Amino acid sequence: MAENDTFGLDEPVKSLKAAMAGIDHDMELVIVEKGGHNVWTDDLRRRMHAGMDERTAAGHADK
């Protein structure tokens, strides 16, 4: 999420991030400085896929 989202979606995401601050969770919200509505980069895709793979593997480790 870019802090200058073209559609103003950054404000609800910032509110969600603040609300989640005091709750135990494994969610990561990343707010980048610029990018408008399209913040997809190869690096971000790799990080997201690696995180999903890690969580999926951890969830199936006992099966």
URURKA-V500080 format. One record per residue. N is the residue number from 1. PSI is psi in whole degrees, 0 to 359 (* if undefined). D_FIRST is the distance of its C-alpha to the first C-alpha in Angstrom with 2 decimals. Layout:
# URURKA-V500080
n=(N | N)
psi=(PSI | PSI)
d_first=(D_FIRST | D_FIRST)
This chain:
# URURKA-V500080
n=(1 | 2 | 3 | 4 | 5 | 6 | 7 | 8 | 9 | 10 | 11 | 12 | 13 | 14 | 15 | 16 | 17 | 18 | 19 | 20 | 21 | 22 | 23 | 24 | 25 | 26 | 27 | 28 | 29 | 30 | 31 | 32 | 33 | 34 | 35 | 36 | 37 | 38 | 39 | 40 | 41 | 42 | 43 | 44 | 45 | 46 | 47 | 48 | 49 | 50 | 51 | 52 | 53 | 54 | 55 | 56 | 57 | 58 | 59 | 60 | 61 | 62 | 63)
psi=(133 | 143 | 355 | 42 | 133 | 327 | 8 | 17 | 347 | 327 | 311 | 327 | 320 | 322 | 317 | 316 | 317 | 319 | 327 | 350 | 325 | 12 | 140 | 118 | 169 | 26 | 142 | 117 | 122 | 122 | 113 | 160 | 315 | 163 | 350 | 228 | 342 | 97 | 7 | 125 | 164 | 320 | 316 | 318 | 314 | 315 | 317 | 315 | 318 | 318 | 317 | 318 | 317 | 314 | 322 | 315 | 319 | 325 | 341 | 9 | 330 | 8 | *)
d_first=(0.00 | 3.77 | 6.50 | 8.45 | 7.07 | 10.46 | 11.04 | 10.27 | 7.96 | 6.43 | 10.01 | 10.61 | 7.78 | 9.37 | 12.62 | 12.12 | 11.37 | 14.49 | 16.48 | 15.97 | 17.09 | 20.71 | 20.64 | 21.49 | 18.86 | 17.42 | 13.81 | 11.25 | 7.87 | 6.26 | 4.79 | 6.10 | 8.79 | 8.89 | 8.08 | 8.32 | 7.40 | 8.17 | 6.55 | 9.06 | 11.69 | 14.76 | 14.04 | 10.73 | 12.80 | 15.67 | 13.99 | 12.72 | 16.18 | 18.02 | 16.53 | 17.38 | 20.75 | 21.50 | 20.93 | 22.91 | 25.68 | 25.92 | 26.28 | 29.09 | 30.85 | 33.63 | 34.45)
